[in-house]
Amino acid sequence: MAIIEPTVAIASIDPEFSPELSMKLASDNCRVIVATDIGQLVERIMEADVHVAVVDLDLSNGDCRRLIEELKKLDRHLGLIVVADHCSQEDEIYLRSSGILYLAFKPAEAEGLAEIVKESARNAAKKRYC
């Protein structure tokens, strides 16, 4: 069986978060695509075979439900990991019940989150191709 190089898209407004997470994932043999806004993220997902998207909720303009639904429509196999400063209890319940893979709160450490992202991407890639 061929080794699958998982692809991860990262969308965040934090100037330090994306580069740190990108470097860690790239060193773990993941292909990484970085976006600075939701429009760019949507384009990247449509252009590439992205297995997991790490999305900063600060990019949602306060409407995390619409964002999650929009991303799920792009690719039903896309795994979503959400990073948030905070969210209401109602939004947290929605996120956890909507099928996202993981909800991390800022400040999310790139080192720890990279392991979760890497495993999630590898699992998503295996499911997609098997």
TARA-V151694 format. One record per backbone hydrogen bond with DSSP energy under -0.5 kcal/mol. NH is the residue of the N-H (numbers start at 1). CO is the residue of the C=O. Records with the same first field share a line. If there is no record, write none. Layout:
BEGIN
NH->CO  CO
END
This chain:
BEGIN
5->3
6->4
8->31
9->52
10->33
11->54
12->35
15->13
18->14
20->16
21->17
22->18
23->19
24->20
25->21
26->22
27->23
28->24  25
29->26
30->25
31->6
33->8
35->10
41->37
42->38
43->39
44->40
45->41
46->42
47->43
48->44
50->48
51->7
52->7
53->79
54->9
55->53  81
56->11
57->55  83
59->56
60->57
61->58
62->57
63->60
67->63
68->64
69->65
70->66
71->67
72->68
73->69
74->70
75->71
78->75
79->51
81->53
82->102
83->55
84->104
92->88
93->89
94->90
95->91
96->92
97->93
98->94  95
100->95
101->80
102->80
104->82  102
106->84
109->107
113->109
114->110
115->111
116->112
117->113
118->114
119->115
120->116
121->117
122->118
123->119
124->120
125->121
126->122
127->123
128->124
129->125
130->126
END
